[in-house]
Amino acid sequence: MAENPGHDEMMMDQQQGAPQQADMNLSPIEKELDSSLAEQGHHDGNTRPLNEHYIIVLFTSFEREIYCWLSGIKKIKRLLELLDSTCLFQYHLDGVHVSEGMKRMIIDLQRHWLNEYHTSREKCLVELTEKLHQEFMQDQQKIRADLLQQFKEELEQTRIDLDNKHRENLKMESAKLIEKHKRELLAAKKKQWCWSCENEAIYHCCWNTAYCSVECQQGHWQTHRKFCRRKKGNNAGGQGAPGANAAQQAIAQQAAQQQQ
């Protein structure tokens, strides 16, 4: 039976396209491993032997991806999804002959990374909480200081306003008292006062001497007689106190008023 040339060409195309399709289904880590092994001369097509270099490259790739995931808080969700044990090893270790001990070692490494992640996250949360608390306390202290400064300014302004108000009131009261004093002084100047007891005088002796009563005039006569400027005739020779005549005049005036 003759062979079909078209069938042979199709088989050859499928064989040539198979490696390309297999390369397209490889994960990023497997592609990196294949390229690394190809440089070492260990790549022979479909078989990928598990050796020390392969494990080192595998761990290096895992570690690099983990550090990339831990670079920011935005990648935490992605990290948790990629670190799921079932999905992670099903994707990266599918088709690779790995011993149970190696799997346990990788799982332990994954668990260690997860512990480190949780520890780092807790530490970051604690630091963030302390920082927020410190900022909150600083804000509260600043607000308290601003309020205290505002209160002091308002208190000082109130004190100044009260001082000005009281000063104006004192000026007004002082002006009133000065005016009252002037009026009283003018009224006092229009009156005569007793030379002896300084009460309002009703008896006039001479040009600058007056008394409020006969008793004050008679008691002060021994001192005043040397300086008195009354006429000698009105004093009956200057022997008696002038108050006697004044007393007699006052008694006569009272008797006249009673008769009326």
CYANA upper distance limits for C-alpha pairs under 8 A (distance plus 0.5 A):
  3 GLU  CA      7 HIS  CA      8.45
  3 GLU  CA      8 ASP  CA      8.47
  4 ASN  CA      8 ASP  CA      7.07
  5 PRO  CA      9 GLU  CA      6.87
  6 GLY  CA     10 MET  CA      6.77
  7 HIS  CA     11 MET  CA      6.80
  8 ASP  CA     12 MET  CA      6.73
  9 GLU  CA     13 ASP  CA      6.73
 10 MET  CA     14 GLN  CA      6.75
 11 MET  CA     15 GLN  CA      6.69
 12 MET  CA     16 GLN  CA      6.69
 13 ASP  CA     17 GLY  CA      6.55
 14 GLN  CA     18 ALA  CA      6.43
 15 GLN  CA     19 PRO  CA      7.99
 16 GLN  CA     20 GLN  CA      7.95
 17 GLY  CA     21 GLN  CA      6.68
 18 ALA  CA     22 ALA  CA      6.60
 19 PRO  CA     23 ASP  CA      6.56
 19 PRO  CA     45 GLY  CA      8.20
 20 GLN  CA     24 MET  CA      6.81
 21 GLN  CA     25 ASN  CA      7.02
 22 ALA  CA     26 LEU  CA      7.10
 23 ASP  CA     31 LYS  CA      7.94
 26 LEU  CA     30 GLU  CA      6.25
 26 LEU  CA     31 LYS  CA      6.55
 27 SER  CA     31 LYS  CA      6.68
 27 SER  CA     91 TYR  CA      8.11
 27 SER  CA     92 HIS  CA      7.37
 28 PRO  CA     32 GLU  CA      6.74
 29 ILE  CA     33 LEU  CA      6.61
 29 ILE  CA     58 LEU  CA      7.75
 29 ILE  CA     61 SER  CA      7.16
 29 ILE  CA     92 HIS  CA      7.78
 30 GLU  CA     34 ASP  CA      6.47
 30 GLU  CA     92 HIS  CA      7.90
 31 LYS  CA     35 SER  CA      6.63
 32 GLU  CA     36 SER  CA      6.58
 33 LEU  CA     37 LEU  CA      6.47
 33 LEU  CA     54 TYR  CA      7.27
 33 LEU  CA     57 VAL  CA      7.21
 33 LEU  CA     58 LEU  CA      7.85
 34 ASP  CA     38 ALA  CA      6.36
 34 ASP  CA     43 HIS  CA      7.31
 34 ASP  CA     48 ARG  CA      8.41
 35 SER  CA     39 GLU  CA      6.81
 36 SER  CA     40 GLN  CA      6.99
 37 LEU  CA     41 GLY  CA      6.59
 37 LEU  CA     42 HIS  CA      5.75
 37 LEU  CA     43 HIS  CA      6.12
 37 LEU  CA     54 TYR  CA      8.08
 38 ALA  CA     42 HIS  CA      6.34
 38 ALA  CA     43 HIS  CA      5.45
 42 HIS  CA     48 ARG  CA      8.25
 42 HIS  CA     49 PRO  CA      8.25
 43 HIS  CA     47 THR  CA      7.83
 43 HIS  CA     48 ARG  CA      6.93
 44 ASP  CA     48 ARG  CA      7.90
 48 ARG  CA     96 VAL  CA      8.01
 50 LEU  CA     54 TYR  CA      6.46
 50 LEU  CA     55 ILE  CA      7.78
 50 LEU  CA     96 VAL  CA      8.25
 50 LEU  CA     97 HIS  CA      7.55
 50 LEU  CA     98 VAL  CA      7.99
 51 ASN  CA     55 ILE  CA      7.01
 52 GLU  CA     56 ILE  CA      6.74
 53 HIS  CA     57 VAL  CA      6.62
 54 TYR  CA     58 LEU  CA      6.54
 55 ILE  CA     59 PHE  CA      6.61
 56 ILE  CA     60 THR  CA      6.51
 57 VAL  CA     61 SER  CA      6.55
 58 LEU  CA     62 PHE  CA      6.72
 59 PHE  CA     63 GLU  CA      6.50
 60 THR  CA     64 ARG  CA      6.56
 61 SER  CA     65 GLU  CA      6.70
 62 PHE  CA     66 ILE  CA      6.64
 63 GLU  CA     67 TYR  CA      6.70
 64 ARG  CA     68 CYS  CA      6.71
 65 GLU  CA     69 TRP  CA      6.64
 66 ILE  CA     70 LEU  CA      6.71
 66 ILE  CA     79 LEU  CA      8.01
 67 TYR  CA     71 SER  CA      6.72
 69 TRP  CA     75 LYS  CA      5.96
 69 TRP  CA     76 ILE  CA      7.23
 69 TRP  CA     78 ARG  CA      7.85
 69 TRP  CA     79 LEU  CA      6.08
 70 LEU  CA     75 LYS  CA      7.33
 70 LEU  CA     76 ILE  CA      7.46
 70 LEU  CA     79 LEU  CA      8.09
 70 LEU  CA    117 TYR  CA      8.20
 71 SER  CA     75 LYS  CA      7.92
 72 GLY  CA     76 ILE  CA      7.79
 75 LYS  CA     79 LEU  CA      6.58
 76 ILE  CA     80 LEU  CA      6.74
 77 LYS  CA     81 GLU  CA      6.86
 78 ARG  CA     82 LEU  CA      6.67
 79 LEU  CA     83 LEU  CA      6.46
 80 LEU  CA     84 ASP  CA      7.00
 82 LEU  CA     87 CYS  CA      7.80
 82 LEU  CA     88 LEU  CA      6.53
 83 LEU  CA     87 CYS  CA      8.41
 83 LEU  CA     88 LEU  CA      6.65
 83 LEU  CA    110 GLN  CA      7.90
 84 ASP  CA     88 LEU  CA      6.28
 85 SER  CA     89 PHE  CA      6.64
 85 SER  CA    107 ILE  CA      8.11
 86 THR  CA     90 GLN  CA      6.40
 87 CYS  CA     91 TYR  CA      6.49
 88 LEU  CA     92 HIS  CA      6.67
 89 PHE  CA     93 LEU  CA      5.66
 89 PHE  CA     94 ASP  CA      7.67
 90 GLN  CA     94 ASP  CA      5.94
 93 LEU  CA     97 HIS  CA      8.41
 93 LEU  CA     98 VAL  CA      8.19
 98 VAL  CA    102 MET  CA      6.77
 98 VAL  CA    103 LYS  CA      7.24
 99 SER  CA    103 LYS  CA      6.85
100 GLU  CA    104 ARG  CA      6.66
101 GLY  CA    105 MET  CA      6.63
102 MET  CA    106 ILE  CA      6.65
103 LYS  CA    107 ILE  CA      6.56
104 ARG  CA    108 ASP  CA      6.49
105 MET  CA    109 LEU  CA      6.59
106 ILE  CA    110 GLN  CA      6.57
107 ILE  CA    111 ARG  CA      6.61
108 ASP  CA    112 HIS  CA      6.57
109 LEU  CA    113 TRP  CA      6.68
110 GLN  CA    114 LEU  CA      6.65
111 ARG  CA    115 ASN  CA      6.64
112 HIS  CA    116 GLU  CA      6.63
113 TRP  CA    117 TYR  CA      6.49
114 LEU  CA    118 HIS  CA      6.65
115 ASN  CA    119 THR  CA      6.50
116 GLU  CA    120 SER  CA      6.47
117 TYR  CA    121 ARG  CA      6.48
118 HIS  CA    122 GLU  CA      6.53
119 THR  CA    123 LYS  CA      6.60
120 SER  CA    124 CYS  CA      6.53
121 ARG  CA    125 LEU  CA      6.54
122 GLU  CA    126 VAL  CA      6.57
123 LYS  CA    127 GLU  CA      6.61
124 CYS  CA    128 LEU  CA      6.41
125 LEU  CA    129 THR  CA      6.46
126 VAL  CA    130 GLU  CA      6.62
127 GLU  CA    131 LYS  CA      6.51
128 LEU  CA    132 LEU  CA      6.53
129 THR  CA    133 HIS  CA      6.50
130 GLU  CA    134 GLN  CA      6.49
131 LYS  CA    135 GLU  CA      6.59
132 LEU  CA    136 PHE  CA      6.48
133 HIS  CA    137 MET  CA      6.62
134 GLN  CA    138 GLN  CA      6.59
135 GLU  CA    139 ASP  CA      6.55
136 PHE  CA    140 GLN  CA      6.61
137 MET  CA    141 GLN  CA      6.51
138 GLN  CA    142 LYS  CA      6.52
139 ASP  CA    143 ILE  CA      6.54
140 GLN  CA    144 ARG  CA      6.51
141 GLN  CA    145 ALA  CA      6.53
142 LYS  CA    146 ASP  CA      6.56
143 ILE  CA    147 LEU  CA      6.58
144 ARG  CA    148 LEU  CA      6.54
145 ALA  CA    149 GLN  CA      6.55
146 ASP  CA    150 GLN  CA      6.54
147 LEU  CA    151 PHE  CA      6.49
148 LEU  CA    152 LYS  CA      6.64
149 GLN  CA    153 GLU  CA      6.68
150 GLN  CA    154 GLU  CA      6.62
151 PHE  CA    155 LEU  CA      6.46
152 LYS  CA    156 GLU  CA      6.53
153 GLU  CA    157 GLN  CA      6.60
154 GLU  CA    158 THR  CA      6.54
155 LEU  CA    159 ARG  CA      6.62
156 GLU  CA    160 ILE  CA      6.70
157 GLN  CA    161 ASP  CA      6.67
158 THR  CA    162 LEU  CA      6.62
159 ARG  CA    163 ASP  CA      6.56
160 ILE  CA    164 ASN  CA      6.66
161 ASP  CA    165 LYS  CA      6.61
162 LEU  CA    166 HIS  CA      6.52
163 ASP  CA    167 ARG  CA      6.42
164 ASN  CA    168 GLU  CA      6.69
165 LYS  CA    169 ASN  CA      6.76
166 HIS  CA    170 LEU  CA      6.49
167 ARG  CA    171 LYS  CA      6.65
168 GLU  CA    172 MET  CA      6.73
169 ASN  CA    173 GLU  CA      6.59
170 LEU  CA    174 SER  CA      6.31
171 LYS  CA    175 ALA  CA      6.56
172 MET  CA    176 LYS  CA      6.72
173 GLU  CA    177 LEU  CA      6.62
174 SER  CA    178 ILE  CA      6.54
175 ALA  CA    179 GLU  CA      6.62
176 LYS  CA    180 LYS  CA      6.60
177 LEU  CA    181 HIS  CA      6.47
178 ILE  CA    182 LYS  CA      6.68
179 GLU  CA    183 ARG  CA      6.82
180 LYS  CA    184 GLU  CA      6.65
181 HIS  CA    185 LEU  CA      6.40
182 LYS  CA    186 LEU  CA      6.58
183 ARG  CA    187 ALA  CA      6.62
184 GLU  CA    188 ALA  CA      6.46
185 LEU  CA    189 LYS  CA      6.64
186 LEU  CA    190 LYS  CA      7.02
187 ALA  CA    191 LYS  CA      7.45
188 ALA  CA    192 GLN  CA      8.40
191 LYS  CA    200 GLU  CA      7.77
191 LYS  CA    201 ALA  CA      8.47
192 GLN  CA    200 GLU  CA      6.60
192 GLN  CA    201 ALA  CA      5.95
192 GLN  CA    202 ILE  CA      8.30
192 GLN  CA    210 ALA  CA      7.27
193 TRP  CA    198 GLU  CA      5.86
193 TRP  CA    199 ASN  CA      5.92
193 TRP  CA    200 GLU  CA      4.88
193 TRP  CA    201 ALA  CA      5.04
193 TRP  CA    210 ALA  CA      6.94
193 TRP  CA    211 TYR  CA      7.28
193 TRP  CA    212 CYS  CA      7.83
194 CYS  CA    198 GLU  CA      4.96
194 CYS  CA    199 ASN  CA      5.64
194 CYS  CA    200 GLU  CA      6.29
194 CYS  CA    201 ALA  CA      5.20
194 CYS  CA    209 THR  CA      8.10
194 CYS  CA    210 ALA  CA      5.86
194 CYS  CA    211 TYR  CA      4.60
194 CYS  CA    212 CYS  CA      5.73
194 CYS  CA    216 CYS  CA      8.37
195 TRP  CA    209 THR  CA      6.83
195 TRP  CA    210 ALA  CA      6.57
195 TRP  CA    211 TYR  CA      6.42
196 SER  CA    211 TYR  CA      7.52
196 SER  CA    216 CYS  CA      6.44
196 SER  CA    217 GLN  CA      8.23
196 SER  CA    220 HIS  CA      7.18
197 CYS  CA    216 CYS  CA      7.93
199 ASN  CA    212 CYS  CA      6.83
200 GLU  CA    211 TYR  CA      8.24
200 GLU  CA    212 CYS  CA      6.48
201 ALA  CA    210 ALA  CA      6.20
201 ALA  CA    211 TYR  CA      5.19
201 ALA  CA    212 CYS  CA      4.46
201 ALA  CA    213 SER  CA      8.03
202 ILE  CA    210 ALA  CA      7.61
202 ILE  CA    211 TYR  CA      6.69
202 ILE  CA    212 CYS  CA      5.60
202 ILE  CA    213 SER  CA      7.71
203 TYR  CA    210 ALA  CA      5.99
203 TYR  CA    211 TYR  CA      5.59
203 TYR  CA    212 CYS  CA      6.54
203 TYR  CA    213 SER  CA      7.34
203 TYR  CA    214 VAL  CA      8.42
203 TYR  CA    246 ALA  CA      8.16
204 HIS  CA    209 THR  CA      6.92
204 HIS  CA    210 ALA  CA      4.81
204 HIS  CA    211 TYR  CA      6.93
205 CYS  CA    209 THR  CA      5.99
205 CYS  CA    210 ALA  CA      5.78
205 CYS  CA    211 TYR  CA      7.95
205 CYS  CA    228 CYS  CA      8.40
205 CYS  CA    230 ARG  CA      7.71
205 CYS  CA    242 PRO  CA      8.27
206 CYS  CA    210 ALA  CA      7.58
206 CYS  CA    228 CYS  CA      7.01
206 CYS  CA    229 ARG  CA      6.42
206 CYS  CA    230 ARG  CA      6.13
207 TRP  CA    229 ARG  CA      7.87
210 ALA  CA    217 GLN  CA      8.40
211 TYR  CA    216 CYS  CA      6.68
211 TYR  CA    217 GLN  CA      6.25
212 CYS  CA    216 CYS  CA      7.32
212 CYS  CA    217 GLN  CA      8.40
213 SER  CA    217 GLN  CA      7.00
214 VAL  CA    218 GLN  CA      6.56
214 VAL  CA    243 GLY  CA      5.86
214 VAL  CA    244 ALA  CA      8.07
214 VAL  CA    246 ALA  CA      7.85
214 VAL  CA    247 ALA  CA      6.95
215 GLU  CA    219 GLY  CA      6.44
215 GLU  CA    243 GLY  CA      8.39
216 CYS  CA    220 HIS  CA      6.55
217 GLN  CA    221 TRP  CA      6.47
217 GLN  CA    241 ALA  CA      8.45
217 GLN  CA    242 PRO  CA      8.28
217 GLN  CA    243 GLY  CA      6.44
218 GLN  CA    222 GLN  CA      8.29
218 GLN  CA    241 ALA  CA      6.48
218 GLN  CA    242 PRO  CA      8.05
218 GLN  CA    243 GLY  CA      6.40
220 HIS  CA    224 HIS  CA      6.57
221 TRP  CA    225 ARG  CA      5.96
221 TRP  CA    241 ALA  CA      6.93
222 GLN  CA    226 LYS  CA      8.33
223 THR  CA    227 PHE  CA      8.45
224 HIS  CA    228 CYS  CA      6.27
230 ARG  CA    234 ASN  CA      7.86
230 ARG  CA    235 ASN  CA      8.21
231 LYS  CA    235 ASN  CA      7.48
232 LYS  CA    236 ALA  CA      7.33
232 LYS  CA    237 GLY  CA      6.38
232 LYS  CA    238 GLY  CA      6.59
233 GLY  CA    237 GLY  CA      6.72
233 GLY  CA    238 GLY  CA      8.43
235 ASN  CA    239 GLN  CA      7.64
235 ASN  CA    240 GLY  CA      7.37
235 ASN  CA    241 ALA  CA      7.99
235 ASN  CA    242 PRO  CA      6.52
236 ALA  CA    240 GLY  CA      7.65
240 GLY  CA    244 ALA  CA      8.07
242 PRO  CA    246 ALA  CA      7.16
243 GLY  CA    247 ALA  CA      6.45
244 ALA  CA    248 GLN  CA      6.71
245 ASN  CA    249 GLN  CA      6.64
246 ALA  CA    250 ALA  CA      6.70
247 ALA  CA    251 ILE  CA      6.72
248 GLN  CA    252 ALA  CA      6.65
249 GLN  CA    253 GLN  CA      6.71
250 ALA  CA    254 GLN  CA      6.80
251 ILE  CA    255 ALA  CA      6.73
252 ALA  CA    256 ALA  CA      6.71
253 GLN  CA    257 GLN  CA      6.78
254 GLN  CA    258 GLN  CA      6.80
255 ALA  CA    259 GLN  CA      6.80
256 ALA  CA    260 GLN  CA      6.89
